[in-house]
Amino acid sequence: KQWYQRRVRGIKGAEMFGKVSLPILGLIENMSFFSCPFCSVKHHLYGSTPLSELVAGTAADVPVLAQLPMEPSVVRDCDKGSPSVIDNPHIGLVFDSVAERLLLHLDLESET
């Protein structure tokens, strides 16, 4: 059931942006997994089926740019008004990766 809810949310969002003619460059899956701080195992709390498979062939069939982890330290940072990328370098690396993928996508579109 959880995988179905993830799929429906992705598709509804894509359809909404399509109605107002906003292009979708990609999806970012928030709270995709939780990495255990003790054993480093990734736990997929909302199902382990990749988002790209869930939305294949739908209005949301665009690249998945990132899968953001469920990170308790981000909640603490938000509560104290501190940017997570400063206190958690690994979160910064995730956002850097998203920015690089977006720039690559935009460069490819400008060439066509």
Backbone as numpy.savetxt, mean C-alpha at the origin, in Angstrom:
# Nx Ny Nz CAx CAy CAz Cx Cy Cz
-13.34 -14.29 4.09 -14.16 -13.09 4.09 -13.29 -11.83 4.09
-12.17 -11.84 4.84 -11.34 -10.64 4.90 -10.72 -10.32 3.54
-10.32 -11.35 2.79 -9.74 -11.10 1.47 -10.79 -10.46 0.57
-12.05 -10.85 0.72 -13.12 -10.29 -0.09 -13.31 -8.81 0.21
-13.27 -8.44 1.50 -13.42 -7.04 1.88 -12.28 -6.20 1.32
-11.05 -6.74 1.34 -9.91 -6.01 0.77 -10.14 -5.77 -0.72
-10.64 -6.79 -1.42 -10.88 -6.69 -2.85 -11.96 -5.65 -3.15
-13.04 -5.70 -2.42 -14.15 -4.78 -2.64 -13.72 -3.34 -2.40
-12.97 -3.09 -1.33 -12.51 -1.73 -1.05 -11.61 -1.20 -2.16
-10.70 -2.04 -2.64 -9.82 -1.61 -3.73 -10.57 -1.29 -4.99
-11.53 -2.12 -5.34 -12.30 -1.91 -6.56 -13.20 -0.69 -6.44
-13.86 -0.53 -5.30 -14.74 0.64 -5.11 -13.96 1.94 -5.21
-12.79 1.96 -4.60 -11.95 3.15 -4.68 -11.56 3.47 -6.11
-11.16 2.44 -6.85 -10.76 2.63 -8.25 -11.93 3.12 -9.09
-13.10 2.54 -8.87 -14.29 2.97 -9.63 -14.66 4.42 -9.31
-14.52 4.81 -8.05 -14.82 6.18 -7.66 -13.89 7.17 -8.38
-12.59 6.87 -8.40 -11.66 7.76 -9.09 -11.91 7.76 -10.59
-12.32 6.63 -11.15 -12.63 6.56 -12.57 -13.80 7.46 -12.95
-14.79 7.57 -12.06 -15.97 8.40 -12.33 -15.62 9.87 -12.45
-14.57 10.30 -11.78 -14.17 11.71 -11.85 -12.90 11.89 -12.69
-12.57 10.87 -13.46 -11.46 10.90 -14.42 -10.10 11.17 -13.79
-9.87 10.63 -12.61 -8.56 10.73 -11.97 -7.80 9.44 -12.22
-6.63 9.54 -12.83 -5.87 8.32 -13.09 -5.33 7.72 -11.79
-5.25 6.41 -11.76 -4.70 5.71 -10.60 -3.33 5.20 -11.00
-2.31 5.67 -10.30 -0.95 5.26 -10.62 -0.60 3.93 -9.99
-1.25 3.60 -8.89 -0.97 2.34 -8.22 -1.68 2.28 -6.89
-1.60 1.11 -6.27 -2.23 0.89 -4.97 -1.15 0.77 -3.89
-1.47 1.27 -2.73 -0.62 1.09 -1.55 -1.49 0.40 -0.52
-1.09 -0.80 -0.16 -1.87 -1.58 0.80 -1.39 -1.27 2.21
-2.25 -0.63 2.98 -1.91 -0.26 4.36 -2.21 -1.43 5.30
-1.41 -1.59 6.32 -1.56 -2.66 7.32 -1.63 -4.03 6.65
-0.75 -4.22 5.69 -0.73 -5.45 4.92 -0.32 -6.66 5.74
0.57 -6.43 6.70 1.08 -7.53 7.53 1.66 -6.95 8.81
1.94 -7.82 9.75 2.61 -7.46 11.00 3.85 -8.33 11.12
5.00 -7.71 11.27 6.24 -8.47 11.47 6.49 -8.61 12.96
6.57 -9.84 13.43 6.82 -10.11 14.83 8.20 -9.57 15.21
8.27 -8.73 16.24 9.56 -8.17 16.63 10.51 -9.21 17.25
9.99 -10.37 17.61 10.82 -11.39 18.25 11.37 -12.41 17.27
10.55 -12.79 16.27 10.99 -13.84 15.34 11.05 -13.37 13.89
10.62 -12.15 13.61 10.61 -11.54 12.28 9.68 -12.23 11.27
8.79 -13.09 11.74 7.83 -13.73 10.85 6.75 -12.72 10.48
6.39 -12.70 9.18 5.31 -11.82 8.72 3.98 -12.52 8.92
3.08 -11.86 9.63 1.73 -12.37 9.85 0.77 -11.52 9.03
0.06 -12.15 8.11 -0.90 -11.46 7.25 -2.27 -11.53 7.94
-2.61 -10.46 8.63 -3.81 -10.43 9.46 -5.10 -10.40 8.65
-5.02 -9.92 7.42 -6.23 -9.78 6.60 -6.20 -10.72 5.39
-5.49 -11.80 5.50 -5.39 -12.76 4.41 -4.06 -12.63 3.69
-3.57 -13.74 3.18 -2.25 -13.72 2.55 -2.30 -13.65 1.03
-3.49 -13.63 0.44 -3.58 -13.50 -1.01 -3.10 -12.11 -1.40
-2.13 -12.02 -2.33 -1.63 -10.70 -2.73 -2.74 -9.81 -3.29
-2.68 -8.55 -2.95 -3.68 -7.58 -3.42 -3.75 -7.57 -4.94
-2.61 -7.71 -5.60 -2.60 -7.70 -7.06 -3.47 -8.82 -7.63
-3.50 -9.97 -6.96 -4.36 -11.07 -7.41 -5.83 -10.78 -7.13
-6.10 -10.11 -6.02 -7.49 -9.84 -5.65 -8.16 -8.86 -6.61
-7.40 -7.94 -7.17 -8.00 -6.91 -8.03 -7.73 -7.15 -9.51
-7.09 -8.24 -9.86 -6.79 -8.53 -11.27 -8.07 -8.56 -12.09
-8.03 -7.89 -13.23 -9.18 -7.88 -14.14 -10.28 -6.93 -13.73
-10.04 -6.07 -12.77 -11.06 -5.11 -12.32 -10.58 -3.69 -12.59
-11.38 -2.72 -12.19 -11.00 -1.30 -12.35 -9.76 -0.96 -11.54
-9.45 -1.77 -10.53 -8.30 -1.52 -9.67 -7.08 -2.32 -10.10
-7.07 -2.82 -11.32 -5.97 -3.64 -11.81 -4.81 -2.73 -12.23
-4.12 -2.21 -11.24 -2.96 -1.34 -11.43 -1.84 -1.87 -10.54
-0.62 -1.38 -10.73 0.48 -1.91 -9.92 0.27 -1.68 -8.42
0.69 -2.64 -7.62 0.75 -2.46 -6.17 2.12 -1.87 -5.87
2.13 -0.62 -5.41 3.38 0.09 -5.20 4.06 -0.28 -3.89
3.26 -0.64 -2.90 3.85 -1.00 -1.61 2.84 -1.74 -0.76
3.36 -2.52 0.14 2.57 -3.16 1.18 3.12 -2.65 2.50
2.41 -1.73 3.10 2.88 -1.12 4.35 2.57 -2.04 5.53
3.54 -2.21 6.41 3.31 -3.07 7.56 2.44 -2.39 8.61
1.82 -3.20 9.44 1.14 -2.69 10.62 2.26 -2.43 11.63
2.48 -1.19 11.94 3.65 -0.81 12.73 3.22 -0.02 13.96
3.27 -0.64 15.15 2.84 0.07 16.37 3.59 1.38 16.61
4.85 1.45 16.20 5.61 2.68 16.44 5.06 3.85 15.63
4.44 3.57 14.48 3.85 4.65 13.69 2.68 5.28 14.46
1.90 4.46 15.13 0.79 4.96 15.95 1.33 5.86 17.06
2.38 5.40 17.72 2.98 6.22 18.79 3.51 7.54 18.24
4.16 7.48 17.08 4.70 8.70 16.47 3.58 9.68 16.13
2.49 9.16 15.59 1.35 10.03 15.25 0.77 10.67 16.50
0.66 9.89 17.57 0.12 10.42 18.82 0.96 11.56 19.38
2.27 11.48 19.19 3.14 12.55 19.72 3.46 13.62 18.68
2.91 13.47 17.46 3.10 14.48 16.43 4.46 14.43 15.77
5.09 13.27 15.76 6.42 13.13 15.18 6.35 12.31 13.89
6.99 12.78 12.83 6.98 12.00 11.59 7.67 10.64 11.78
7.01 9.58 11.39 7.54 8.24 11.58 8.83 8.01 10.81
9.00 8.69 9.69 10.20 8.46 8.89 11.46 8.96 9.59
11.31 9.83 10.57 12.47 10.32 11.32 12.88 9.31 12.39
11.90 8.82 13.14 12.19 7.90 14.23 12.34 6.45 13.79
11.83 6.11 12.62 11.86 4.72 12.12 12.41 4.71 10.70
13.72 4.60 10.55 14.31 4.63 9.20 13.74 3.57 8.25
13.34 2.40 8.77 12.81 1.37 7.88 11.48 1.80 7.25
10.70 2.62 7.96 9.47 3.16 7.38 9.83 4.15 6.28
10.84 4.93 6.50 11.31 5.87 5.48 11.72 5.16 4.21
12.35 3.99 4.35 12.77 3.22 3.18 11.56 2.74 2.37
10.48 2.39 3.07 9.26 1.96 2.37 8.71 3.11 1.54
8.66 4.30 2.12 8.14 5.45 1.39 9.07 5.87 0.26
10.39 5.73 0.46 11.34 6.00 -0.62 11.07 5.07 -1.80
10.81 3.81 -1.50 10.53 2.82 -2.54 9.27 3.20 -3.32
8.24 3.64 -2.61 6.99 4.06 -3.27 7.27 5.25 -4.19
8.02 6.22 -3.70 8.33 7.40 -4.51 9.11 7.02 -5.76
10.08 6.11 -5.62 10.86 5.67 -6.78 9.97 4.97 -7.81
9.05 4.14 -7.35 8.14 3.44 -8.28 7.21 4.42 -8.98
6.74 5.43 -8.25 5.88 6.44 -8.87 6.64 7.23 -9.93
7.86 7.62 -9.60 8.66 8.36 -10.57 8.94 7.53 -11.81
9.24 6.27 -11.64 9.47 5.39 -12.78 8.20 5.29 -13.63
7.07 5.13 -12.99 5.79 5.04 -13.71 5.52 6.33 -14.48
5.74 7.47 -13.84 5.50 8.75 -14.51 6.45 8.94 -15.68
7.71 8.53 -15.53 8.67 8.63 -16.64 8.23 7.76 -17.81
7.74 6.56 -17.52 7.30 5.68 -18.59 6.08 6.24 -19.31
5.17 6.86 -18.57 3.99 7.45 -19.21 4.33 8.65 -20.06
5.32 9.44 -19.65 5.67 10.64 -20.40 6.35 10.30 -21.72
6.93 9.09 -21.81 7.59 8.67 -23.05 6.60 8.17 -24.10
5.39 7.84 -23.70 4.42 7.29 -24.66 3.54 8.36 -25.25
